Amino acid sequence: MLICNNCKAECADNMQFCNNCGHKLGEEVIKEREVETRTAITPKKKRKKGLIALIALIIILIAAHFTIKTLIDPEKQISKMNDDFQSKDAKHFLKNFDVEKGTYTDSEGYYAYIQNETWSSVREKLVNNVRKFKQKEMFDPVVDMNGNDMIRIVEKPFLGGLYKKATFEIVPIRVEIESEYNDIQFTHGKKTIDLNDESATTFGQFLPGNYEWSLVQKSDFGSLKKEGKMYISEDANNNKFTYKLDYTPTETEVMSNNMDATLFVNGESTKKTIDELNPLGPIPFDG
């Protein structure tokens, strides 16, 4: 039986024109049994394709899950640390760790510090802590030979909190600068602090290493300048390190047959006697 494409009336298979509306019955006419067959088959095909797509998606998600778990496996991270250490790549070795923002770092100096602590020993302690971490057991940070905290494991959210990642965080050392003299401006990097002879002054947080510094000391006779390096090591105590400033200002002794005479410098009176000002300084003898 044929169905008219114009009025949808039923027509005999041998008819050329619709006996209802007179429309010519051609190739566009759909046979009723074909319509029924397509209607029956199409949903099955769609369901089959949907099932295949769902299975493929599940496989992709499972593969992605195991890939991510492998990437964030803390023992894999330790393996990467070991590779960088063995290749003596100080810069990339330090990148394996989290460092608190604002902490001063020296990758070469920190690498030397780990060498001195014996990397194989540090690595073994990290592996033991990771295993306790996975078992949800309590553990202490890795410490250096003087008992300073070196590295702790911190759990942080990953991929918007879908996973938990173990990160290795370096515990910094708080550095204080101690001076025997007043009126000193001490600078490292872009930071400058004022020093005096009364107490040590906190500068900031550092990783073990070598750090350059400069200072300026002003007096009535000019400004003295000096540059140097401070080495921050495991000599710290409870993650606190006091650096005793390696600096001695230049002074001179003024001699006169009248030590009570008023001293003039650069043609101007100091309004003090020679005896009161001796020794004279600090004086910049370099001009």
LODONU-253706 format. One line per field, with one value per residue (C-alpha): x negated, y, z; residue in one letter. Coordinates in steps of 0.05 Angstrom, whole numbers, plus 5000, padded with zeros to 4 digits. Each point is the difference from the previous one (the first is absolute). Layout:
BEGIN
xx <- X,...
yy <- Y,...
zz <- Z,...
residuo <- A,...
END
This chain:
BEGIN
xx <- 5000,4977,5011,5011,4946,5051,5062,4973,5057,4990,4994,4992,4930,5019,5030,4963,5045,5032,5075,5012,4963,4975,4927,4951,4971,4925,4934,5013,5057,4982,5023,5035,4959,4935,5024,5016,4931,4962,5040,4982,4926,4978,5009,4960,4942,5001,5001,4941,4959,5016,4977,4935,4987,5015,4952,4946,5010,4994,4935,4971,5019,4969,4936,4998,5011,4941,4956,5015,4988,4933,4981,5016,4971,4951,4951,4997,4984,4943,4974,5000,4962,4949,4989,4989,4953,4959,4993,4977,5055,5008,5052,5048,4987,5026,5062,5023,5017,5050,4969,5039,5012,4950,4945,4931,4970,4932,5007,4925,4993,5059,4973,4934,5038,5036,4934,4971,5061,4990,5056,5008,5017,5049,5032,5010,5035,5045,5020,5016,5043,5037,5018,5026,5037,5035,5020,5027,4949,4967,4929,4951,4964,4932,4947,4927,4940,5012,5074,5027,5063,4981,5058,5073,5055,5063,5065,5031,5061,4986,5044,5051,5001,5015,4934,4953,4927,4941,4952,4930,4992,4932,5000,4963,4952,5015,4939,4980,4943,4956,4956,4950,5010,5056,5027,4992,5046,4995,5025,5013,5037,5052,5008,4963,5003,4969,4952,4977,4955,5056,5033,5002,5050,5042,4990,5044,5004,4945,4982,4930,4949,4956,5029,4967,5010,4979,5000,4994,4980,5008,4961,4981,4940,5033,5030,4965,5020,4985,5023,4997,5033,5036,5002,5064,4990,5022,4967,5069,5036,5075,5002,4972,4932,4964,4949,4947,4983,4928,4985,4952,5003,4935,4980,4940,4968,4987,4940,4987,4960,5067,5052,5052,4998,5063,4994,5015,5016,5002,4997,5060,5001,5023,5014,4965,4929,4949,5002,5076,5000,4940,4999,5026,5046,5029,4960,5002,4926,5015,5025
yy <- 5000,5071,5064,5066,5050,5057,4979,4937,4958,4926,4976,4933,4979,5002,5070,5058,5056,5010,4983,5052,5064,4980,5011,4959,4942,4999,4981,5048,4956,4962,4929,4986,4939,5039,5053,4946,4967,5066,5018,4934,4999,5073,5001,4936,5028,5064,4961,4958,5061,5034,4938,4997,5075,4990,4941,5040,5059,4954,4970,5070,5023,4938,5010,5074,4982,4951,5049,5056,4953,4982,5072,5022,4938,5028,4943,5019,5071,4975,4960,5065,5035,4944,5006,5075,4992,4946,5042,5059,5044,5046,5045,4944,4963,5060,5004,4933,5035,5053,5062,5050,5065,5055,4951,5016,4941,4978,4935,4986,5014,4956,4943,5005,4999,4936,4970,5015,4967,4939,4995,4924,5010,5057,4960,4939,5043,5030,4931,4977,5062,4990,4929,5025,5055,4949,4959,5063,4992,5056,5021,5056,5045,4978,5035,5017,4979,5058,4985,5055,4982,4990,4972,4986,4966,5041,4974,5049,4997,4984,5010,5041,4953,4936,4972,5011,5011,4992,5059,5005,5067,5026,5030,5067,5030,5067,5044,5056,5049,5020,5062,5029,5070,5050,5039,4943,4986,4927,4978,4933,5000,5055,5001,5047,5000,5045,4968,5021,4972,4987,4937,4956,5021,4949,5004,4944,4926,4965,4931,4976,5031,5059,5070,5065,5063,5072,5054,5074,5033,5075,5045,5073,4986,4966,4933,4933,4943,4926,4937,4929,4931,4963,4924,4972,4927,4945,5041,5030,4984,4982,5029,5066,5027,5061,5030,5041,5056,4995,5074,5045,5075,5039,5048,5043,5030,5075,5021,5071,5035,5030,4944,5049,5041,5002,4955,5028,4953,5027,5071,4991,4995,4935,5039,4944,4992,4953,4958,4994,4975,4953,4951,5038,4962,4967,5033,4981,4999,4981,5070
zz <- 5000,4983,5038,4963,5017,4991,5039,5036,4971,4990,4928,4966,4978,4925,5001,4966,5028,5067,4997,5055,4977,4931,5019,4958,5039,4986,5034,5057,5022,5062,5007,5065,5016,4989,5049,5051,4989,5008,5061,5032,4982,5012,5077,5006,4961,5041,5065,4977,4980,5066,5039,4961,5014,5074,5005,4963,5048,5061,4972,4988,5071,5031,4960,5019,5073,5002,4961,5050,5059,4971,4988,5071,5033,5052,4991,4926,5022,5043,4941,4959,5057,4999,4925,5005,5059,4967,4937,5044,4973,5060,4968,4981,5065,5039,4955,5027,5065,5022,5031,5041,4963,5018,5019,4973,4961,4973,4959,4999,5074,5017,4957,5038,5066,4980,4978,5068,5033,4955,4948,5007,5074,4985,4944,5045,5053,4947,4974,5071,5011,4935,5020,5067,4962,4956,5061,5034,5056,5040,4981,5014,4948,4976,5042,4987,5042,5049,5009,4954,4961,4927,4960,5019,4960,4991,4969,4950,4954,4926,4939,5038,5059,4960,5025,5060,4984,5047,4992,5029,5034,5022,5069,4996,5050,5033,4996,5047,4988,5060,4998,5050,4971,4990,4941,4950,4942,4980,4931,4966,4934,5002,5075,5048,5076,5053,5049,5069,5054,5050,4970,4939,4946,4962,4925,4972,4982,4961,4975,5017,4951,4985,4995,4981,5041,5002,5054,5009,5065,5004,5048,5008,4956,4941,4979,5004,4954,5000,4964,5024,5002,5055,5001,5030,5020,5047,5056,5010,5065,4997,4930,5024,4977,5026,4952,5034,4952,4975,5003,5037,4984,4989,5054,5015,5062,5000,5041,5025,5054,5021,5003,5026,4937,4957,4939,4931,4941,4929,5026,5046,5075,5031,5064,5037,5025,4970,5064,4996,4927,5003,4967,4940,4955,4962,4945,4926,4983,4928,4986
residuo <- M,L,I,C,N,N,C,K,A,E,C,A,D,N,M,Q,F,C,N,N,C,G,H,K,L,G,E,E,V,I,K,E,R,E,V,E,T,R,T,A,I,T,P,K,K,K,R,K,K,G,L,I,A,L,I,A,L,I,I,I,L,I,A,A,H,F,T,I,K,T,L,I,D,P,E,K,Q,I,S,K,M,N,D,D,F,Q,S,K,D,A,K,H,F,L,K,N,F,D,V,E,K,G,T,Y,T,D,S,E,G,Y,Y,A,Y,I,Q,N,E,T,W,S,S,V,R,E,K,L,V,N,N,V,R,K,F,K,Q,K,E,M,F,D,P,V,V,D,M,N,G,N,D,M,I,R,I,V,E,K,P,F,L,G,G,L,Y,K,K,A,T,F,E,I,V,P,I,R,V,E,I,E,S,E,Y,N,D,I,Q,F,T,H,G,K,K,T,I,D,L,N,D,E,S,A,T,T,F,G,Q,F,L,P,G,N,Y,E,W,S,L,V,Q,K,S,D,F,G,S,L,K,K,E,G,K,M,Y,I,S,E,D,A,N,N,N,K,F,T,Y,K,L,D,Y,T,P,T,E,T,E,V,M,S,N,N,M,D,A,T,L,F,V,N,G,E,S,T,K,K,T,I,D,E,L,N,P,L,G,P,I,P,F,D,G
END
